Amino acid sequence: MVPPPPAVAAERADAVFEARVDGVQGVGDARGSGMVRYDLAVARVFKGEVGPAAALTTRASSVACGRVLVVGKRYLIYAYRTEDGELADTSCSRTRLIAGADEDLAALGPGAPPATPAAPADVQSREPPRIEPPPALPAGPAPAAGRGCALATTSAPGLLVAALAFRRRRRPADT
C-alpha cells in the first residue's frame, strides 16, 4: 500500500515529529503477540504533543505491519495514539528516514521544539527556609541567676580546706 501524500498523512496522524532512535526492546503481552518499543530522542514536532523523549511501539514482524527502525538513525514519524495513549506506528504510515523526507518537510513547515514537561502547580520555591541566627550573647561571664550551685562565689582554696576538714571528721579513729 502506498502511503498518502504528506498533508493527508499528517491530518490522519495523531503526532508527527522528527526523532532519533536511541534504543529498542521487545515487549510481550499475555497473548504472546510480539511488540517492539523504540526509545526516541525528539528533535522537533510538527503535530501533537510530544516531549523531548518518547517511546514508539509497533509489531515485531513486518508481516503483521510492524515497522523496523534502526538505532542511531533519524526519522520523520507519523504516529497514532493507542487506547492507552501510547504512540504507535505501522508499516502503512508515511514514517521515513529524515534524509528522504524532503517532500514531507516542505509540506509540514519548520516544526517546533518538543514540549517540556510542566512543573507541578503545587511546587513552591525550592529555596531552603531561612533560619535566623540566635541573638548575640553579651561579653563577659553570665550573671548569677540565683539557681544551681553557689560554689562559684566561694574561693577555691577555702572550699578545698572545708572539704578536707569534713572528710577527716568522718574517719573512724584508729585503734
C-alpha positions in Angstrom: 0.0 0.0 0.0 1.4 3.4 -1.0 1.2 5.9 1.8 -0.9 9.1 1.3 0.7 12.5 0.5 2.3 14.3 3.4 -0.6 16.7 4.1 -3.1 13.8 4.2 -0.8 11.6 6.3 -0.3 14.5 8.8 -4.0 15.1 9.0 -4.7 11.4 9.8 -1.8 11.0 12.3 -2.1 12.0 16.0 1.5 13.1 16.1 4.1 13.9 13.5 7.7 14.5 14.7 11.4 14.1 13.9 13.3 11.8 16.2 16.5 9.8 16.6 16.2 6.2 17.7 18.2 5.7 20.9 17.1 2.2 21.9 14.9 -0.8 21.1 13.4 -3.5 23.2 10.9 -6.3 22.8 7.6 -6.1 24.6 5.5 -9.2 25.1 1.9 -9.4 26.4 -0.3 -12.2 27.7 -1.5 -13.2 24.2 2.1 -13.7 23.1 1.9 -11.0 20.4 5.3 -9.6 19.8 5.7 -5.9 20.0 8.8 -3.7 19.8 9.3 -0.5 21.7 11.7 2.2 20.3 13.1 4.8 22.6 13.3 8.1 20.8 15.0 11.5 21.3 12.6 14.0 19.7 14.2 16.9 17.8 11.1 18.8 16.6 7.4 18.4 16.5 5.0 19.1 13.6 1.8 17.9 15.1 0.6 16.7 18.5 2.1 16.9 22.0 5.4 15.0 22.2 8.0 15.6 24.8 11.8 15.5 24.3 11.9 11.8 25.0 9.2 9.4 23.6 8.5 5.8 23.1 7.0 4.3 19.9 5.5 0.8 19.8 5.0 -1.3 16.7 4.5 -5.0 15.8 7.7 -7.1 15.9 7.0 -8.6 12.5 6.7 -6.8 9.2 4.1 -9.5 8.2 1.9 -8.0 11.0 2.5 -4.5 9.6 5.3 -3.9 12.1 7.9 -1.2 11.3 11.7 -1.7 11.7 13.7 1.4 12.8 17.5 1.5 13.1 19.2 2.6 16.3 21.1 5.9 15.7 19.1 6.9 12.6 16.8 9.9 12.4 13.2 9.5 11.2 10.2 11.6 10.4 7.5 9.7 12.3 3.7 9.7 11.6 2.3 8.1 14.7 -1.1 7.4 16.2 -2.1 7.0 19.8 -3.4 3.7 21.2 -6.3 3.5 23.6 -3.7 3.7 26.4 -2.4 7.0 25.0 0.9 5.5 23.8 2.5 6.4 20.5 2.4 3.6 17.9 3.2 3.1 14.2 2.7 0.6 11.4 4.4 0.0 8.1 1.4 1.6 6.3 2.2 5.0 7.7 4.3 7.6 6.0 7.2 7.3 8.5 10.6 7.5 6.8 14.2 8.4 7.3 14.7 12.1 7.6 17.2 12.1 4.8 14.4 11.0 2.3 11.7 13.3 3.7 12.3 16.5 1.7 8.7 16.5 0.3 7.3 16.0 3.8 9.4 18.7 5.4 8.4 21.2 2.8 4.7 20.4 3.4 4.9 20.3 7.2 6.9 23.6 7.7 9.5 24.3 10.3 8.0 22.5 13.3 8.6 23.4 16.9 10.8 22.1 19.7 9.4 19.2 21.8 7.1 20.1 24.7 8.9 20.3 28.0 7.0 18.7 30.9 5.2 21.3 33.0 6.3 21.8 36.6 3.7 20.6 39.2 1.5 23.6 40.1 1.8 22.9 43.9 5.6 23.2 44.0 6.7 26.3 45.7 10.2 27.8 45.6 13.0 25.3 46.1 14.9 27.8 48.2 15.5 26.4 51.7 13.9 28.2 54.6 15.9 31.0 56.1 16.9 30.4 59.7 17.7 33.5 61.8 20.9 33.3 63.8 20.5 33.4 67.6 20.9 36.8 69.3 24.5 37.6 70.2 25.4 36.9 73.9 26.8 39.8 76.0 30.5 39.8 76.5 31.9 38.5 79.9 30.6 35.9 82.4 27.0 35.3 82.7 25.3 36.9 85.6 24.3 34.7 88.6 20.7 33.8 88.3 20.2 32.5 91.8 19.8 28.9 90.7 22.1 26.0 90.9 25.3 25.8 93.0 26.5 28.9 94.7 30.1 27.5 94.8 31.2 29.9 92.1 31.2 32.7 94.7 33.4 30.8 97.1 37.1 30.9 96.7 38.7 27.6 95.6 41.4 27.3 98.4 38.7 27.9 101.1 36.5 25.3 99.6 39.4 22.8 99.5 40.1 23.3 103.2 36.5 22.9 104.1 36.2 19.6 102.2 39.3 18.1 103.8 38.2 19.1 107.3 34.8 17.5 106.8 36.5 14.3 105.5 38.8 14.0 108.5 35.9 14.2 110.9 34.1 11.3 109.3 37.0 8.9 109.5 36.8 6.3 112.3 39.5 6.6 114.9 42.5 4.2 114.5 42.9 1.9 117.4 
